[in-house]
Amino acid sequence: RDWRPNPVPCAVAASAQGQEPVIREVQNAPGNCAPQVFEAGGCSIAVDPISRDFGDVNLGSSETRSTTVTNTGTAACALSVARAGTTEFALVTSANVDVPVGGTATVRARYTPVDVGRDDGNLIISGSGSNGAITAHYVFLAGSGVQQQVQCEPANLNRSINSTAESG
């Protein structure tokens, strides 16, 4: 018998009696895990996806990725979005986002590597509904700065060398 929930959650909430719940990411959750859902007073959001990998990005270039926030609750949500971690990641959208009941908002981050290597960061989505604050939600960001590789075709390289030798 398979004991795993289906779909696998991206996060779980746990709390001691009388304490606020603490949200913990599920380590090694599959890419098709269920979006996280947090509630506060009629404001309830689902964030999808919860991680964005920018892949390899050439130095001097940038890439932008989006995450969708959906209000599945019964009251409007006033959200704040902040960036944390390396400065190679920047928030592209407004830091304050209002999401009406049943509405969605797109949160965008840009990755502009300044050196070769792996970079990690987070977008932090927090806010409030009619009866209080929602638990902060983290969107994990990752990317790798790479040096652009110049490709030469040998036939063109030989022609260039021969032209230079003949004219010189």
Residue, then its C-alpha position, 0 to 999 in steps of 0.5 A: r500500500d502506498w502511504r504517500p499523499n497524491p498529489v505530493p504537497c510542496a509544503v506542510a504545516a505543523s504547530a504546537q497546541g496554541q501556537e501559530p502553524v509553521i510552514r515547512e517546504v517538502q524536501n525533494a518534492p516532485g515538480n508536479c507537487a500541489p501548490q501551497v495554500f495559506e489562509a488568513g481571514g478570508c484571504s487565501i493564496a495559492v502560489d505556482p510554481i514555488s521554485r524558478d530555475f533560470g538555468d545557465v545565463n550568459l554574463g551580460s545577459s538576463e532572464t525573467r521568470s514568472t510565478t502566479v499568485t491566485n486568491t482562492g479565498t473569500a476576501a481580497c488579499a493585500l500582498s507584499v513581495a520582497r527579494a532575498g538572497t543574492t543581488e543577481f536576482a531582482l524583483v521586476t513587478s511592484a512590491n505591493v500587489d492587491v489580488p481580488v477574490g478569484g483573481t490572479a497576480t503575476v510576480r516576476a523576477r529577473y536574473t542577471p549574473v555578474d560572475v560565473g557560478r551558481d546563485d540562489g535567492n528567494l521571493i518572499i510573498s506575504g500580506s494580509g486579508s480581512n482577519g489578519a496576516i497570511t504566512a509568508h510564502y517563499v519562491f526559491l530562485a536559482g540560476s548559473g552565470v556562464q561565460q559565453q562560448v564563441q563558436c567558430e566554423p573552421a572553414n571561415l577561420n581558414r578563409s580569414i587567415n588566408s585573406t590576412a596572409e595574402s593581403g599582408 
